[in-house]
Amino acid sequence: MELESDTYMLLHRMLGTASTRDELEMVRKRFQAVVDAKRASTARDDRFDVAWCMSCLASIYKRLEMPTLAEESYLCAIRLFDENGMPGNSAGITQALAALYVELGRTTEAERQLEENVRYTAKQWGDGNHHVLSAQEELKHFQLTGEMIKAFQHRWCKPCGVDEYGVGFD
C-alpha cells in the first residue's frame, strides 16, 4: 500500500484543520492505520511513511495533552528517519521534541535534542553550511537563555552578542 501524494496532502490538511478532541481522534486513527499497515515493511518508502506518520501522531498527542505518547512518537520518528538515511527529517523532529521538553520543564533533555539537531543538520548539509550555523546559533541561544528561537529571527540578542542592527547593547 503506497501512499499517493494526494493522500499525504489530505492527511496533512486533516491534521491542520482538526480542532476538537473528536476530530483529533479521527485523524489519529487515520495516521495509526498507516503505521499499522506498514510497520513491518523494510521498503524505504514504507519506512518513510511510518516515520512521517509517527511525527504527525506526536503532534496529535501533544494537542491532546498526552505528552508521554507525544515524546515516544517523536523519538520513534527520529529513529526511523535516521535509520532510513533522512537526517534532515530527523533534525526537524528534534526541534519539535525540544519544544515539548521545554513545555514540560525538561531543559536538559531539550538541550540534548538541540545538540542532536546540530548533528543531524550537519549530517544532512555538511559542516559550515548556513543551516548548520543556524542550528548552532539556536543551541547557543538556548544554552544562554533557556529560550528556543529560530535563528533567522535572531537579530538582536545581548546574551548571545548578536547585534545585526548595529544599535549597541547600552
C-alpha positions, 0 to 999 in steps of 0.5 A: 500500500503506497501512499499517493501524494494526494493522500499525504496532502489530505492527511496533512490538511486533516491534521491542520484543520482538526480542532476538537478532541473528536476530530483529533481522534479521527485523524489519529486513527487515520495516521495509526492505520498507516503505521499499522499497515506498514510497520513491518515493511523494510521498503524505504518508502514504507519506512518513510511513511511510518516515520512521517506518520509517527511525527504527525501522531506526536503532534496529535498527542501533544494537542491532546495533552498526552505528552508521554505518547507525544515524546515516544512518537517523536523519538520513534520518528527520529529513529526511523528517519535516521535509520532510513538515511533522512537526517534532515527529517530527523533534525526537524523532529528534534526541534519539535521534541525540544519544544515539548521538553521545554513545555514540560520543564525538561531543559536538559533533555531539550538541550540534548535534542538541540545538540542532536539537531546540530548533528543531524543538520550537519549530517544532512548539509555538511559542516559550515553550511548556513543551516548548520550555523543556524542550528548552532546559533539556536543551541547557543541561544538556548544554552544562554537563555533557556529560550528556543528561537529560530535563528533567522529571527535572531537579530538582536540578542545581548546574551548571545552578542548578536547585534545585526542592527548595529544599535549597541547593547547600552 
